[in-house]
Amino acid sequence: MNTPAKKVIVHFYRKDGCHLCDDMARGLAESMREWSESGELDSDCEYEIIGRDIEDDPRWYRRYREYVPVLVVDGREICHYFLDKDDLKEALQKAPPCK
């Protein structure tokens, strides 16, 4: 019997029409694929990216309107405006439950 995979959630705060958001989305997808294929991420973990349009929730809008796009892992903001691949990889490697 297989045990269920552990899951790490990456929240990706963005808004429609934001070219920086589109750039970060592409870089995020490419980086996740690269790290998974190279074994730099825990293969026992599932990494899920949840996109959140800040215009869907007034709290998100108030918090992030000046900073989109924003990546959050384990409740900690990792980067905004531009993808910081090193900080993201470190956060994913250390995120519970994959420590």
VEXLOPA-675050 format. One record per residue: residue in one letter; x, y, z of N, C-alpha, C, CB in turn; residue number from 0. Coordinates in steps of 0.02 Angstrom, whole numbers. Glycine has a CB too. Layout:
N
{timar A; {X; Y; Z}; {X; Y; Z}; {X; Y; Z}; {X; Y; Z}; NUM}
...
END
This chain:
99
{timar M; {42; -59; 0}; {0; 0; 0}; {44; 62; 0}; {-48; 0; 61}; 0}
{timar N; {31; 108; -45}; {70; 170; -49}; {45; 220; 3}; {64; 201; -119}; 1}
{timar T; {94; 253; 35}; {75; 307; 82}; {62; 370; 42}; {130; 319; 136}; 2}
{timar P; {15; 410; 65}; {1; 472; 28}; {61; 518; 28}; {-59; 508; 59}; 3}
{timar A; {69; 554; -27}; {124; 602; -34}; {113; 660; 14}; {130; 627; -107}; 4}
{timar K; {167; 685; 40}; {164; 746; 79}; {156; 804; 30}; {229; 756; 124}; 5}
{timar K; {125; 857; 53}; {110; 912; 7}; {137; 978; 34}; {34; 917; -5}; 6}
{timar V; {169; 1015; -10}; {190; 1084; 4}; {151; 1129; -43}; {269; 1093; -4}; 7}
{timar I; {120; 1179; -15}; {79; 1226; -54}; {119; 1290; -66}; {12; 1241; -18}; 8}
{timar V; {119; 1311; -129}; {147; 1376; -149}; {88; 1420; -170}; {201; 1369; -207}; 9}
{timar H; {76; 1474; -133}; {24; 1521; -153}; {56; 1574; -199}; {-10; 1554; -91}; 10}
{timar F; {25; 1582; -256}; {49; 1629; -307}; {-4; 1684; -315}; {63; 1592; -375}; 11}
{timar Y; {9; 1741; -285}; {-37; 1798; -288}; {-21; 1838; -351}; {-31; 1842; -224}; 12}
{timar R; {-73; 1851; -390}; {-65; 1884; -455}; {-127; 1922; -472}; {-49; 1833; -509}; 13}
{timar K; {-127; 1956; -529}; {-188; 1987; -555}; {-186; 1985; -630}; {-196; 2059; -529}; 14}
{timar D; {-245; 1986; -660}; {-251; 1985; -733}; {-218; 2047; -763}; {-324; 1980; -755}; 15}
{timar G; {-187; 2036; -821}; {-157; 2091; -858}; {-90; 2113; -832}; {-203; 2149; -857}; 16}
{timar C; {-61; 2075; -787}; {4; 2092; -756}; {59; 2054; -792}; {3; 2076; -679}; 17}
{timar H; {101; 2089; -831}; {154; 2054; -868}; {206; 2024; -821}; {188; 2102; -917}; 18}
{timar L; {219; 2055; -764}; {266; 2026; -715}; {238; 1960; -688}; {280; 2075; -657}; 19}
{timar C; {172; 1957; -680}; {140; 1895; -656}; {149; 1840; -708}; {65; 1907; -643}; 20}
{timar D; {140; 1857; -771}; {149; 1807; -824}; {221; 1782; -826}; {129; 1837; -892}; 21}
{timar D; {268; 1828; -819}; {339; 1810; -819}; {355; 1763; -760}; {384; 1872; -816}; 22}
{timar M; {329; 1781; -701}; {343; 1739; -642}; {311; 1670; -650}; {318; 1773; -578}; 23}
{timar A; {252; 1667; -678}; {218; 1603; -687}; {259; 1557; -732}; {148; 1614; -718}; 24}
{timar R; {286; 1584; -786}; {329; 1544; -831}; {392; 1521; -795}; {347; 1585; -894}; 25}
{timar G; {425; 1567; -760}; {486; 1549; -724}; {474; 1499; -669}; {518; 1611; -695}; 26}
{timar L; {417; 1505; -635}; {400; 1459; -582}; {389; 1388; -610}; {337; 1483; -545}; 27}
{timar A; {351; 1384; -664}; {338; 1318; -694}; {403; 1286; -719}; {288; 1325; -753}; 28}
{timar E; {445; 1325; -752}; {509; 1298; -777}; {554; 1276; -719}; {545; 1351; -819}; 29}
{timar S; {558; 1315; -667}; {601; 1298; -610}; {576; 1235; -575}; {603; 1356; -560}; 30}
{timar M; {511; 1230; -563}; {483; 1171; -529}; {497; 1108; -570}; {407; 1180; -517}; 31}
{timar R; {489; 1113; -635}; {502; 1055; -679}; {576; 1036; -676}; {481; 1071; -752}; 32}
{timar E; {619; 1086; -681}; {692; 1074; -679}; {713; 1042; -613}; {730; 1140; -690}; 33}
{timar W; {690; 1069; -558}; {710; 1043; -492}; {682; 973; -479}; {687; 1090; -437}; 34}
{timar S; {622; 960; -504}; {593; 893; -496}; {633; 842; -536}; {519; 893; -518}; 35}
{timar E; {649; 859; -598}; {686; 813; -641}; {757; 801; -617}; {688; 840; -712}; 36}
{timar S; {788; 852; -587}; {857; 846; -564}; {863; 815; -494}; {891; 913; -565}; 37}
{timar G; {807; 806; -461}; {808; 778; -393}; {824; 829; -339}; {858; 723; -390}; 38}
{timar E; {822; 893; -355}; {837; 944; -305}; {779; 955; -256}; {853; 1010; -339}; 39}
{timar L; {720; 929; -273}; {663; 931; -227}; {647; 861; -204}; {601; 964; -261}; 40}
{timar D; {619; 855; -144}; {602; 792; -114}; {551; 755; -157}; {575; 802; -42}; 41}
{timar S; {569; 697; -182}; {524; 660; -226}; {465; 630; -188}; {562; 605; -262}; 42}
{timar D; {468; 628; -122}; {413; 604; -82}; {360; 659; -69}; {438; 577; -16}; 43}
{timar C; {375; 719; -91}; {329; 775; -82}; {293; 791; -147}; {367; 837; -57}; 44}
{timar E; {232; 815; -138}; {195; 844; -194}; {197; 919; -184}; {120; 816; -197}; 45}
{timar Y; {215; 955; -236}; {219; 1028; -233}; {161; 1055; -275}; {288; 1054; -259}; 46}
{timar E; {116; 1090; -242}; {57; 1117; -276}; {60; 1193; -277}; {-8; 1092; -241}; 47}
{timar I; {50; 1221; -336}; {48; 1293; -344}; {-25; 1314; -349}; {89; 1317; -407}; 48}
{timar I; {-45; 1357; -304}; {-114; 1382; -304}; {-113; 1456; -324}; {-148; 1372; -234}; 49}
{timar G; {-140; 1470; -382}; {-144; 1539; -405}; {-202; 1575; -371}; {-152; 1541; -481}; 50}
{timar R; {-189; 1636; -349}; {-241; 1676; -317}; {-241; 1746; -349}; {-229; 1681; -241}; 51}
{timar D; {-297; 1762; -380}; {-305; 1829; -409}; {-322; 1876; -351}; {-360; 1830; -465}; 52}
{timar I; {-281; 1927; -340}; {-291; 1971; -283}; {-357; 2010; -288}; {-233; 2020; -277}; 53}
{timar E; {-385; 2014; -347}; {-448; 2050; -354}; {-508; 2008; -333}; {-457; 2072; -426}; 54}
{timar D; {-496; 1944; -316}; {-550; 1900; -292}; {-563; 1906; -217}; {-533; 1828; -308}; 55}
{timar D; {-519; 1938; -181}; {-527; 1943; -108}; {-499; 2011; -85}; {-490; 1884; -72}; 56}
{timar P; {-540; 2050; -51}; {-518; 2117; -29}; {-457; 2115; 16}; {-575; 2151; 7}; 57}
{timar R; {-449; 2062; 56}; {-390; 2056; 99}; {-327; 2047; 58}; {-398; 1997; 149}; 58}
{timar W; {-331; 2005; 8}; {-273; 1994; -36}; {-256; 2058; -73}; {-285; 1937; -86}; 59}
{timar Y; {-308; 2093; -95}; {-297; 2155; -133}; {-262; 2207; -89}; {-364; 2183; -159}; 60}
{timar R; {-287; 2217; -28}; {-256; 2266; 17}; {-183; 2247; 32}; {-295; 2271; 83}; 61}
{timar R; {-171; 2184; 42}; {-103; 2163; 61}; {-53; 2164; 4}; {-106; 2093; 90}; 62}
{timar Y; {-75; 2144; -56}; {-27; 2131; -110}; {-32; 2177; -171}; {-35; 2062; -133}; 63}
{timar R; {-79; 2223; -171}; {-91; 2262; -233}; {-29; 2298; -259}; {-145; 2312; -221}; 64}
{timar E; {16; 2318; -216}; {77; 2353; -238}; {135; 2306; -250}; {97; 2405; -186}; 65}
{timar Y; {125; 2241; -238}; {182; 2194; -239}; {175; 2136; -288}; {192; 2167; -172}; 66}
{timar V; {118; 2129; -322}; {109; 2071; -365}; {161; 2071; -421}; {39; 2069; -394}; 67}
{timar P; {181; 2012; -439}; {163; 1947; -411}; {201; 1933; -347}; {176; 1892; -462}; 68}
{timar V; {171; 1889; -305}; {202; 1870; -242}; {197; 1794; -235}; {166; 1906; -182}; 69}
{timar L; {253; 1763; -212}; {253; 1692; -196}; {258; 1684; -121}; {311; 1654; -232}; 70}
{timar V; {215; 1640; -93}; {214; 1627; -22}; {219; 1551; -12}; {149; 1655; 11}; 71}
{timar V; {267; 1530; 30}; {275; 1460; 48}; {274; 1456; 124}; {342; 1431; 19}; 72}
{timar D; {231; 1412; 149}; {227; 1401; 222}; {214; 1467; 259}; {291; 1367; 248}; 73}
{timar G; {172; 1510; 230}; {154; 1572; 262}; {207; 1627; 257}; {140; 1560; 332}; 74}
{timar R; {261; 1614; 222}; {315; 1663; 218}; {322; 1688; 146}; {383; 1633; 241}; 75}
{timar E; {322; 1754; 138}; {332; 1783; 72}; {403; 1769; 49}; {317; 1859; 72}; 76}
{timar I; {409; 1739; -9}; {474; 1720; -36}; {501; 1774; -82}; {469; 1653; -72}; 77}
{timar C; {459; 1799; -126}; {482; 1851; -173}; {421; 1886; -201}; {525; 1820; -230}; 78}
{timar H; {433; 1946; -226}; {381; 1982; -262}; {414; 2018; -321}; {343; 2033; -215}; 79}
{timar Y; {372; 2036; -369}; {392; 2067; -433}; {429; 2017; -478}; {436; 2127; -420}; 80}
{timar F; {484; 1989; -453}; {525; 1944; -494}; {540; 1880; -456}; {591; 1979; -515}; 81}
{timar L; {545; 1825; -491}; {558; 1760; -461}; {629; 1758; -434}; {547; 1704; -511}; 82}
{timar D; {636; 1742; -371}; {702; 1730; -341}; {708; 1654; -334}; {709; 1767; -270}; 83}
{timar K; {740; 1624; -384}; {743; 1551; -387}; {780; 1520; -327}; {777; 1529; -451}; 84}
{timar D; {833; 1552; -305}; {871; 1525; -248}; {830; 1525; -184}; {935; 1566; -238}; 85}
{timar D; {796; 1581; -170}; {755; 1585; -109}; {696; 1537; -113}; {729; 1657; -99}; 86}
{timar L; {666; 1530; -172}; {610; 1484; -180}; {632; 1412; -169}; {578; 1492; -249}; 87}
{timar K; {687; 1393; -200}; {710; 1323; -193}; {726; 1308; -119}; {773; 1311; -236}; 88}
{timar E; {759; 1355; -86}; {774; 1345; -15}; {710; 1338; 27}; {817; 1404; 12}; 89}
{timar A; {661; 1380; 13}; {597; 1377; 50}; {562; 1310; 38}; {552; 1435; 30}; 90}
{timar L; {563; 1286; -24}; {531; 1223; -40}; {566; 1164; -6}; {529; 1212; -115}; 91}
{timar Q; {632; 1167; -4}; {671; 1113; 27}; {661; 1110; 102}; {744; 1122; 11}; 92}
{timar K; {647; 1167; 133}; {639; 1171; 206}; {567; 1170; 229}; {672; 1233; 231}; 93}
{timar A; {520; 1174; 183}; {450; 1180; 202}; {425; 1116; 236}; {407; 1196; 141}; 94}
{timar P; {388; 1124; 291}; {356; 1064; 318}; {301; 1044; 270}; {327; 1078; 391}; 95}
{timar P; {285; 983; 261}; {311; 926; 300}; {371; 893; 267}; {256; 875; 309}; 96}
{timar C; {405; 926; 223}; {459; 895; 185}; {528; 907; 214}; {458; 920; 114}; 97}
{timar K; {534; 934; 274}; {599; 946; 304}; {638; 882; 311}; {593; 980; 371}; 98}
END
